[in-house]
Amino acid sequence: MNYIDYIVILVYIIGFLFIGRLFKDNKSGKDYFLGGKSFGWFPLSLSTIATQLSAISFISAPAFVGVKQGGGMKWLTYEFAVPLAMLFLMVFLIPPMYKAGVVSVYAFLEKRFGTSTRVLLSAVFQVSRAFGTSVMVYTVALILTSVMNIPMWQTIMIIGVVTLIYSYQGGMKAVVYGDMIQMGILMLGIVICFVVGLNQLGGWSSFAAQVDPERLKAVDFSSMGLQEGDDFGFWPMLIGGLFLYTSYYGTDQSQVQRLFSAQSMGTVRKTLLFNGLMRFPITLVYCLMGLVIGTMVFTQADFQAMIPADKPDLMIPLFIREYLPHGGIGILLVAILSAAMSSLSSAINSLSAASVEDFFNRN
């Protein structure tokens, strides 16, 4: 890294601190946590996808597709369940919760099952989300520290303090519109890695000739996932993915709170529909990036020697450090920070909403 990369990072940090200031005027708790129910489907959709594309996904999913033993495009099988989950939520789960006018999804449970259920499940969510987010931030900091010569405490401070400030100042508006910007940066980073990787391989035709054909297999109908080491059968992943995405998008406060922020139920439906249709192509893009860079690993001995056999997740950060020009390194570092901060800002906002609504302002 040189001064150009540091300038890119500094501009990014200042920009997000400005976003917090821009949306600091909130008139009430509902305005703060739900953005005054002013959001259209497009910003809500991008915000939801940005949160899903966490920094761990940006780093680990391409590594699984490109270099991990037993990996490949079979990662995509989970994504076939997303449209089914979105349809179920649109028809059955979200409409009654949205019409109830609650801020916390656990307030809806109180109407059905009582106060003790609301408090217990809110507490479980807060503990699990806090620990899960902490692990995500630590993992990102660990990876960046190992390849970018940035001390871990500085990485954690940048991710944590900046996200905390703009989330605290601007509430849900800062989170959603910040996620939109972060989504754009993240996709730019993926495209840069993809193009540079193809260039290193000599173009698309050279990549197609060298890629491992086994890693191109995305769907396995022959497997039911019942035997040891047989983990990626189509039907088990489709059914499991349906329950996973239904529970995450439909009952997790960090996701449902966005839907409660929509202008109308029609906006909610459009948001869910957009997510159902766009998750697959977006996931496909960063899986293709993983294939391209993974092919580089197996065809270029120098690059392969840099990656420890027991740490394939270092593939993307090492590629950024070794193959991107200055300025590009800064952009990709910002992309990783964006992915981490998008997930963290959602966690901060949803944790604060659950704490205030379920423990201190329960009605």
Phi, psi and omega in degrees: 000144174229193188298329180297316179295320179293326177294318178301314181295319181296318178299318179299313181297313180298319180300318182283331172294325177293323178300318177300317178294324184296326184249027186284343184274097176242131188274340183205174178298319179293324177295320181291313186276336182242006178062029181066020183049047187251001189274141170272178186290328186291308178297323178295321181294313179296323179296317180296315180294321180299320179294321178295321180278071183287172179297326179294320176297318181298328183264314189277322181298312176299325178294319177297314182294320190270322189226338185292143178297131182081004182272196181133191185288356177300342173308327185292341185303324178303326187291340177295340181278343185299310179301322179296318178296319180296320178297317179298317180294319181298324186269317193249314196267311188286319184307312180293328179289319179296317181293338179289342176071029182268160173266316179261133178298335181284342172294327176294323178295326178298323179296332184262323190234353177109168185295319184299322178295316180300310184294317182297310183290327175296319178296318178298315178301313184296318179293312183294318180293321179297315180291319179298319179292323178298318178296319179299312180297317180297317181297315178298315179298320180297315181292314181296322180297322185287340184235342186252003180057038175248123179304144184301319184295328178291319178298314180296320179295317180298310181297311188286309187291313181298315180296318180298318183294309185286331176290320180294318183289314190260350180063212185297327180296317178294323180295310185293310182288330173294320178298322178301314179295317181296326177297317178297317179295319181297315179294323176299317179299318179297316181296318179299313179299317181298312183293315180295320178298315177299319179298320179294329180275348180098017177107174185296318182296321178293319176299314181298329180283334186258341185295144178291116183299334179295330181280351178275347183287118185256333186232131179235099181280344184282340184262138174252003176068025184261350181253156181298132181082001181252078195256356191232039175291148185299308187292316176300321181287325178294312181292314178297319178296324178299313179292320180299309185285328176296316180291321184288308182286337187254344183228349180276125184304324183295335178262314184295328180301327175295317180295325176293342181274357184289155180296324185203172177294329175298322177295321178300314181297317179296321178298313180294320179296316179299317178296320179297326183273328189264343181300318184296308181297325179292317177296322178301321182297312183282342171288320175297321175301317178297322178296316181297310183288326175297323176296323174301318181301315185280345181251350179237107188299323181297316179294317180299322181293336181287334189265116178301141183300329182266005180225063181296339180295349177281357184304308183293310179301320179292323176299317179300315183292321189268334191242350180262147177284164175298142191098308173294322177299316179299318180297317180290325175296319176296324178298317178294317177298321179298315180298318179292316183290328177297314178294320182292319181296321177296319179295316181299313182294317182289324177294319180292321178296315180295319180297311183292312187285325187265342183241325187248339184230034185290131178216000000 
